[in-house]
């Protein structure tokens, strides 16, 4: 009988994705705060758009990283 083992390569890949997500989780709100505190500046709209994209990317990467980590543990 074969026991299930964690696939270490896929686990490391998932942890790298989660690390990138963590960076985006800090960068996105920071840029949002910078954009909202400088509404009279000409770069308000571009910084706001970039911040929203980074926040959405953080959420996507968190789900993708968690799914990859779970795949490394429970799939063959």
C-alpha atoms as one frame of an Amber mdcrd trajectory, in Angstrom:
protein
   0.000   0.000   0.000   1.383   3.364  -1.060   1.185   6.329   1.300   0.486
   9.808   0.012   3.378  12.239   0.266   3.637  15.958  -0.253   5.078  16.927
  -3.618   7.876  19.260  -2.506   8.374  21.011  -5.884   4.717  22.014  -6.112
   4.738  23.066  -2.446   7.712  25.390  -3.013   5.984  26.840  -6.074   2.855
  27.523  -4.001   4.889  29.165  -1.242   6.583  31.444  -3.793   3.167  32.480
  -5.108   2.000  33.180  -1.546   5.117  35.294  -0.923   4.372  37.358  -4.006
   0.791  37.718  -2.812   2.020  38.951   0.569   4.107  41.636  -1.119   1.130
  42.735  -3.201  -1.053  42.786  -0.072   1.196  45.470   1.404   1.936  47.398
  -1.802  -1.682  47.736  -2.991  -3.146  49.419   0.112  -0.023  51.562   0.444
  -0.515  52.896  -3.079  -4.241  53.400  -2.398  -3.399  55.496   0.645  -0.875
  57.530  -1.348  -3.398  58.088  -4.139  -6.214  59.167  -1.809  -3.966  61.509
   0.167  -2.867  63.331  -3.027  -6.134  63.813  -4.906  -5.154  67.221  -6.278
  -1.998  65.916  -8.005  -2.006  65.035 -11.730  -0.897  61.426 -11.090  -3.921
  60.674  -8.884  -5.827  58.594 -11.458  -2.874  56.496 -12.743  -1.700  55.667
  -9.205  -5.270  54.788  -8.201  -5.671  52.447 -11.188  -2.330  50.732 -10.495
  -3.245  50.342  -6.801  -6.600  48.726  -7.608  -4.938  46.340 -10.066  -2.315
  45.352  -7.467  -5.026  44.757  -4.838  -6.944  42.516  -7.241  -3.703  40.719
  -8.135  -3.022  40.077  -4.429  -6.410  38.397  -4.004  -5.933  36.292  -7.143
  -2.418  35.217  -6.135  -3.574  34.294  -2.621  -6.230  31.939  -4.001  -3.873
  30.512  -6.615  -1.084  29.970  -4.058  -3.396  28.311  -1.557  -4.808  26.065
  -4.282  -1.290  25.090  -5.373  -0.265  24.257  -1.801  -3.364  22.120  -1.312
  -2.716  20.363  -4.629   0.790  19.481  -3.486  -0.602  17.817  -0.363  -3.748
  16.060  -1.556  -3.329  15.272  -5.281  -1.270  12.417  -6.663
